């Protein structure tokens, strides 16, 4: 292990690799700032530029783009409620509210700190237990994946606000919208109206941009644009109390993110949703969630960065992509004549350990870049909204168009913006709708495969121990808080009687 680390540092610390690592994380941060672009597109677009590089140098740069985009997506989520990455959607719920209260600098700082801690934690675990974790992940077939999707849906309660019925209805609507496109089992088109743009489904990123960015601008214009935030510089810096409150969420988010990131296809978006849901359940500051709770930034940001690194567990050890971006990186391995899998650690130790060590170096670079700059980024909110709102709309529509280079994406953003405006106007929670859209395709695929494995009998789920354990966690997550509150209400009168003074 020590020999491998020495080899990794000697590979990653060459001037050339350090330079391209920095270029990668900087480019990733900028890509993350642009709505709709995302790490997958960024890596795919910049991949041809690395063809003349040494394989290890090229992979270090491309991996830097990947995890750098996780940092960049947070900045616009917090400042202007425009998620640059799908995994940053949850951060808008509390991060943007903190910005409205003049605490944007603190939100960005804790996001950078949480991301760094999660990245280092996941890297240490990745280096130590990657092969065993990969073998364990192989046990997660369609049945176990179905249980994971149900666990994700169980977090709906956490995003429903004051009305659980509305939250449930929005989640169901998200699941229904996710059925648009080609049937997972038969390949036949459903609810497309003959429009070929809908064969791949309602595009999630465009919907996300419309709901959160365009919808927010329309809502602010209706109520009258607020005055630019004139927070003092010292108010933009994170304080000790916020650091103490964030320690637990960062730890829990890191663990949740790593565990889910090891599973092929689970992705960092689902990890951020589940981490937020868990945190809202265990936090002593539940009432602050959705109104600017710093835990609501720390937990999902830690989870999505831990998941991003954990995605490399199945990619490097099994040759199975952990998500969309690692699928592109898997193609890069092939281009460079490399075959990811168990033998890669033996045949190319300098490349593998150099790449893993570069994650650590790149995250240090990102922390140095983002932490001191957090208060300065927050100064963006001083710009008068008469200039800021057109900029938000411009980047939203241009970012949407750049995804597929057609107007269909722009129209999706437009109509999603109207929907987002109406949902804010009538206080309908958006997060359950987004969660339904995220889980819908994965849930349907796992459900179809599970049904096939059980010859139409879904009770086959209860014959798999891992699936049963995950389902029990889902039940606890969904029903536990309600049962606890009822128990407290029943026991409170008895406690009050015990504390009455005796005459």
C-alpha positions in Angstrom: 0.0 0.0 0.0 2.8 2.5 1.0 4.8 1.5 -2.1 1.7 2.1 -4.3 1.2 5.6 -2.8 4.8 6.5 -3.3 4.5 5.4 -6.9 1.3 7.4 -7.3 2.8 10.6 -5.8 5.9 10.2 -8.0 3.6 10.0 -11.0 1.1 12.7 -10.2 3.7 15.3 -8.9 5.5 15.7 -12.2 5.3 19.3 -13.5 3.4 18.2 -16.6 0.8 16.2 -14.6 0.4 19.0 -12.0 -0.2 21.5 -14.8 -2.9 19.5 -16.6 -4.5 18.6 -13.3 -4.9 22.3 -12.5 -6.2 22.9 -16.1 -8.7 20.1 -15.6 -10.1 21.3 -12.3 -10.3 24.9 -13.4 -12.0 23.9 -16.7 -14.4 21.7 -14.7 -15.3 24.5 -12.3 -16.1 26.8 -15.3 -18.1 24.0 -17.0 -20.0 23.4 -13.7 -21.0 27.1 -13.7 -22.7 26.8 -17.1 -26.3 25.5 -16.8 -26.9 22.5 -18.9 -23.3 21.7 -19.9 -22.3 19.3 -17.1 -19.3 17.2 -16.5 -20.3 14.4 -19.0 -20.5 16.9 -21.9 -17.4 18.7 -20.7 -15.3 15.5 -20.7 -16.7 14.4 -24.0 -16.0 17.7 -25.7 -12.4 18.1 -24.3 -11.5 14.4 -24.8 -10.1 15.0 -28.4 -7.7 17.6 -27.0 -5.9 14.9 -24.9 -5.3 12.3 -27.7 -1.6 13.4 -28.0 -1.0 13.2 -24.2 0.4 10.4 -22.2 -2.5 8.2 -21.0 -2.0 9.1 -17.3 -1.7 12.8 -18.1 -4.9 12.7 -20.2 -6.9 10.8 -17.6 -5.7 13.1 -14.8 -7.0 16.1 -16.7 -10.3 14.5 -17.7 -10.9 13.3 -14.1 -10.1 16.8 -12.9 -12.9 18.1 -15.2 -15.3 15.6 -13.7 -14.9 16.4 -10.0 -14.2 20.1 -10.7 -17.6 20.4 -12.3 -19.1 19.2 -9.0 -17.7 22.3 -7.3 -18.6 24.7 -10.0 -22.3 23.5 -10.2 -22.7 24.6 -6.5 -21.8 28.3 -7.2 -24.7 29.1 -9.4 -27.1 26.9 -7.3 -26.4 29.0 -4.3 -26.1 32.5 -5.9 -28.9 32.5 -8.5 -30.9 29.2 -7.9 -29.6 27.8 -11.2 -28.0 24.3 -10.8 -25.0 23.9 -13.0 -25.0 20.1 -12.4 -27.9 17.8 -11.9 -26.3 16.7 -8.6 -26.5 20.4 -7.4 -30.3 20.6 -7.5 -30.8 19.8 -3.9 -28.3 22.4 -2.9 -30.6 25.1 -4.3 -33.2 24.3 -1.6 -31.2 25.8 1.3 -28.2 27.3 -0.4 -30.2 29.9 -2.3 -32.2 30.7 0.8 -28.9 31.3 2.7 -27.8 33.6 -0.2 -31.1 35.6 0.2 -30.2 36.1 3.9 -26.7 37.4 3.1 -25.0 34.1 3.9 -24.0 33.1 0.4 -20.3 33.1 1.3 -20.9 30.7 4.2 -23.0 28.4 1.9 -20.2 28.3 -0.7 -17.5 27.9 1.9 -19.2 24.9 3.6 -19.9 23.4 0.2 -16.2 23.6 -0.6 -15.2 22.2 2.8 -17.8 19.5 2.7 -16.8 18.5 -0.9 -13.1 18.4 0.1 -13.7 16.3 3.2 -16.0 13.9 1.3 -13.5 13.6 -1.5 -10.6 12.8 0.8 -12.7 10.3 2.8 -13.9 8.6 -0.4 -10.4 8.5 -1.8 -8.9 6.9 1.3 -11.7 4.3 1.3 -11.3 3.9 -2.5 -7.6 3.1 -2.2 -8.0 0.7 0.7 -11.1 -1.3 -0.2 -11.8 -0.8 -3.9 -11.5 -4.4 -4.9 -13.7 -5.8 -2.1 -16.3 -3.0 -2.6 -16.3 -3.8 -6.3 -17.1 -7.5 -5.6 -19.8 -6.5 -3.2 -21.3 -4.1 -5.8 -21.5 -7.1 -8.2 -24.1 -8.6 -5.8 -26.4 -5.7 -6.6 -28.5 -6.9 -9.5 -31.9 -5.6 -10.7 -33.7 -6.8 -7.6 -31.3 -4.9 -5.2 -31.4 -1.9 -7.5 -35.2 -1.8 -7.3 -34.9 -1.7 -3.5 -32.4 1.2 -3.8 -34.9 3.1 -6.0 -37.6 2.5 -3.5 -35.3 3.8 -0.8 -34.8 6.9 -2.9 -38.6 7.4 -3.2 -38.9 7.1 0.5 -37.1 10.4 0.9 -40.1 12.2 -0.7 -41.4 12.9 2.7 -38.4 15.1 3.4 -39.0 17.3 0.4 -42.7 17.7 0.7 -42.7 20.8 3.0 -45.9 21.3 5.0 -48.1 19.3 2.7 -47.2 15.7 2.4 -50.1 15.1 -0.1 -48.8 17.7 -2.5 -45.3 16.3 -2.2 -46.5 12.8 -2.9 -48.6 14.0 -5.9 -45.6 15.8 -7.4 -43.4 12.7 -7.0 -46.1 10.6 -8.8 -46.3 13.3 -11.5 -42.5 13.1 -11.9 -42.6 9.3 -12.2 -45.4 9.7 -14.9 -43.4 12.3 -16.9 -40.5 9.9 -16.7 -42.5 7.3 -18.7 -42.4 9.5 -21.8 -40.1 7.9 -24.4 -39.2 4.4 -25.4 -40.5 1.5 -23.3 -37.7 -0.1 -21.3 -39.0 -3.6 -22.0 -40.4 -3.5 -25.6 -38.6 -0.5 -27.1 -41.9 1.0 -28.4 -42.6 4.7 -28.1 -44.9 6.0 -25.4 -46.7 9.4 -25.1 -44.4 10.9 -27.7 -47.0 12.1 -30.1 -44.7 11.1 -32.9 -42.0 13.6 -31.9 -38.6 12.1 -32.3 -37.2 14.5 -29.7 -39.2 12.7 -27.0 -38.0 9.2 -27.9 -35.2 9.5 -25.2 -37.7 11.0 -22.7 -38.4 14.4 -21.3 -34.8 15.9 -20.9 -34.1 16.2 -17.2 -31.4 18.9 -17.3 -33.6 21.2 -19.4 -36.5 20.7 -17.0 -34.2 21.4 -14.0 -33.0 24.7 -15.5 -36.5 25.8 -16.3 -38.0 24.9 -12.9 -35.3 26.4 -10.8 -33.7 29.2 -12.8 -36.4 30.6 -15.2 -39.2 29.9 -12.7 -37.4 31.8 -10.0 -36.8 34.8 -12.2 -40.5 34.9 -13.3 -41.6 34.6 -9.6 -39.2 37.4 -8.5 -40.5 39.7 -11.3 -44.1 39.1 -10.2 -43.5 40.0 -6.5 -41.1 42.8 -7.4 -37.4 42.3 -7.6 -35.7 42.4 -4.3 -33.0 44.9 -3.6 -29.4 43.6 -4.2 -28.0 42.0 -1.1 -25.6 44.4 0.7 -24.1 42.0 3.2 -21.0 43.0 5.0 -17.8 41.1 4.1 -17.5 39.6 7.6 -21.1 38.2 7.2 -20.1 36.4 4.1 -17.4 34.3 6.0 -18.4 31.1 7.6 -18.4 31.1 11.5 -17.6 28.5 14.1 -21.2 27.6 14.9 -21.9 26.8 11.3 -18.8 24.7 11.1 -19.9 22.7 14.2 -23.4 22.2 12.8 -22.0 21.0 9.5 -19.6 18.4 10.9 -22.2 15.6 11.3 -23.9 16.2 7.9 -20.6 16.2 6.1 -19.7 12.8 7.7 -23.1 11.2 7.0 -23.2 12.7 3.5 -19.7 11.3 2.7 -20.7 7.8 3.8 -24.0 7.8 2.0 -22.4 9.2 -1.2 -19.6 6.7 -1.2 -21.9 3.7 -0.7 -24.3 4.7 -3.4 -21.5 5.9 -5.7 -20.1 2.3 -5.7 -23.2 1.0 -7.3 -23.2 1.3 -11.2 -25.9 3.7 -12.3 -26.9 5.1 -8.9 -25.0 8.3 -9.5 -24.3 11.4 -7.4 -27.8 13.0 -8.0 -29.6 10.2 -6.1 -26.9 10.3 -3.4 -27.5 14.0 -2.8 -31.3 13.5 -2.5 -31.0 10.7 -0.1 -28.3 12.5 2.0 -30.6 15.5 2.3 -33.6 13.3 3.3 -31.6 11.5 6.0 -30.2 14.8 7.3 -33.6 16.3 7.6 -34.7 13.3 9.6 -31.8 13.4 12.1 -31.1 17.1 12.4 -32.1 19.0 15.5 -32.9 22.0 13.2 -35.6 20.4 11.1 -37.7 23.6 10.9 -34.9 25.4 9.2 -34.7 23.1 6.2 -35.9 24.7 3.0 -35.4 28.1 4.7 -31.6 28.3 4.8 -30.3 25.4 6.9 -26.5 25.0 6.5 -26.9 21.3 7.0 -29.1 21.3 3.8 -26.0 22.4 1.9 -23.3 20.4 3.7 -25.0 17.0 3.4 -25.9 16.9 -0.3 -22.6 18.6 -1.4 -20.6 16.0 0.6 -22.7 13.2 -0.8 -22.4 14.1 -4.5 -18.6 14.6 -4.3 -18.1 11.3 -2.4 -20.3 9.6 -5.0 -18.3 11.1 -7.9 -15.1 9.6 -6.5 -16.8 6.3 -5.6 -18.0 6.0 -9.3 -14.4 5.0 -10.0 -14.7 1.8 -7.9 -16.7 -0.1 -10.5 -15.0 1.7 -13.4 -11.4 0.9 -12.4 -11.9 -2.5 -10.8 -14.7 -4.0 -13.0 -14.7 -2.0 -16.2 -18.3 -1.0 -15.5 -19.1 2.7 -15.6 -20.5 4.1 -12.3 -22.3 6.9 -14.1 -22.6 9.0 -17.3 -19.2 10.8 -17.0 -17.3 7.6 -16.0 -18.8 5.9 -19.1 -17.1 8.6 -21.2 -13.9 8.1 -19.2 -14.2 4.4 -19.8 -14.2 5.2 -23.6 -11.1 7.2 -23.0 -9.3 4.2 -21.4 -10.1 2.2 -24.5 -8.8 5.0 -26.8 -5.5 4.9 -24.9 -5.3 1.1 -25.3 -6.1 0.4 -21.6 -8.6 -2.2 -20.3 -10.1 -1.3 -16.9 -10.7 -4.3 -14.7 -9.1 -6.3 -11.9 -5.8 -6.7 -13.9 -5.4 -3.0 -14.4 -4.0 -2.5 -10.9 -1.4 -5.2 -11.6 -0.5 -4.2 -15.2 -0.6 -0.4 -14.9 0.1 0.4 -11.3 1.8 3.8 -12.1 -1.3 4.9 -14.1 -3.9 3.7 -11.6 -2.2 5.1 -8.5 -1.1 8.2 -10.2 -4.7 8.8 -11.2 -6.0 8.2 -7.7 -3.3 10.4 -6.1 -4.2 13.1 -8.6 -7.7 13.2 -7.1 -6.2 14.2 -3.8 -4.0 16.9 -5.4 -6.9 18.2 -7.6 -9.2 18.5 -4.6 -6.6 20.4 -2.7 -6.4 22.8 -5.7 -10.1 23.1 -5.8 -10.3 23.9 -2.0 -7.6 26.6 -2.4 -9.4 28.0 -5.4 -12.9 28.0 -4.0 -12.6 28.6 -0.2 -10.9 32.0 -0.4 -13.1 33.0 -3.4 -16.4 32.2 -1.7 -16.9 35.7 -0.2 -15.9 37.2 -3.6 -18.3 35.0 -5.5 -21.0 36.1 -3.1 -20.4 39.7 -4.1 -22.1 38.8 -7.3 -25.4 39.3 -5.5 -24.6 43.0 -5.2 -25.3 43.3 -9.0 -28.7 45.1 -9.5 -31.3 42.5 -10.6 -32.1 44.5 -13.7 -28.8 43.3 -15.0 -28.7 39.9 -13.2 -32.0 38.5 -14.3 -31.3 38.9 -18.1 -27.9 37.2 -17.5 -29.6 34.3 -15.8 -32.2 33.9 -18.6 -29.5 34.2 -21.2 -27.2 31.5 -19.7 -30.2 29.3 -19.1 -31.5 29.3 -22.6 -28.0 29.2 -24.3 -27.0 26.4 -21.9 -30.1 24.4 -22.8 -29.5 25.0 -26.6 -25.9 23.8 -26.3 -27.0 20.4 -24.9 -28.4 19.1 -28.2 -28.1 22.1 -30.5 -31.8 22.3 -31.2 -34.7 24.5 -30.2 -36.6 21.7 -28.6 -34.4 22.0 -25.5 -35.1 25.7 -25.4 -38.9 25.2 -25.5 -38.6 22.6 -22.7 -36.8 25.2 -20.5 -39.5 27.8 -21.4 -42.5 25.6 -20.4 -40.7 24.2 -17.4 -40.1 27.8 -16.3 -43.8 28.5 -16.5 -44.5 25.4 -14.5 -41.8 26.3 -11.9 -43.3 29.8 -11.6 -46.8 28.4 -10.9 -45.4 25.9 -8.4 -43.7 28.7 -6.5 -46.8 30.9 -6.7 -49.0 28.2 -5.2 -46.4 26.8 -2.8 -46.1 23.4 -4.5 -42.8 21.6 -3.7 -40.6 21.2 -6.7 -38.0 18.8 -5.2 -40.4 15.7 -5.2 -41.1 16.3 -8.9 -37.4 16.4 -9.7 -36.8 13.3 -7.6 -39.5 11.5 -9.5 -37.9 12.5 -12.8 -34.5 11.3 -11.6 -35.6 7.9 -10.2 -38.3 7.2 -12.8 -36.2 5.7 -15.6 -34.0 3.8 -13.1 -37.0 2.5 -11.2 -38.8 1.4 -14.4 -35.7 -0.5 -15.7 -35.2 -2.2 -12.3 -38.9 -3.0 -12.0 -39.0 -4.5 -15.5 -35.9 -6.6 -15.0 -37.1 -7.8 -11.5 -40.4 -8.8 -13.0 -38.6 -10.8 -15.7 -36.4 -12.5 -13.1 -39.4 -13.5 -11.0 -41.6 -14.6 -14.0 -44.0 -11.7 -13.2 -43.9 -12.2 -9.4 -42.4 -9.2 -7.7 -42.4 -11.0 -4.4 -39.0 -12.4 -5.5 -37.6 -9.2 -4.0 -38.1 -10.7 -0.5 -35.9 -13.7 -1.4 -32.8 -11.5 -1.5 -31.3 -10.5 1.8 -29.7 -7.2 0.7 -33.0 -6.1 -1.0 -34.9 -6.8 2.2 -32.5 -4.8 4.4 -32.7 -1.9 2.0 -36.5 -2.0 1.9 -36.6 -2.1 5.7 -34.4 1.1 5.7 -36.9 2.7 3.3 -39.8 1.9 5.7 -37.9 3.4 8.6 -37.1 6.5 6.6 -40.6 7.0 5.4 -42.6 6.0 8.4 -40.2 6.5 11.3 -40.6 10.2 11.8 -44.4 10.0 11.9 -44.4 7.2 14.4 -41.9 9.0 16.6 -43.9 12.2 16.6 -47.1 10.3 17.5 -45.2 8.6 20.3 -44.0 11.9 21.6 -47.5 13.4 21.6 -48.8 10.5 23.6 -46.0 10.5 26.1 -46.0 14.3 26.5 -49.2 14.6 28.6 -47.8 11.9 31.0 -44.5 13.8 31.3 -46.4 17.1 32.0 -48.4 15.3 34.8 -45.2 14.0 36.4 -43.7 17.6 36.5 -46.8 19.2 38.0 -46.1 20.5 41.5 -47.8 18.6 44.3 -49.8 20.6 46.7 
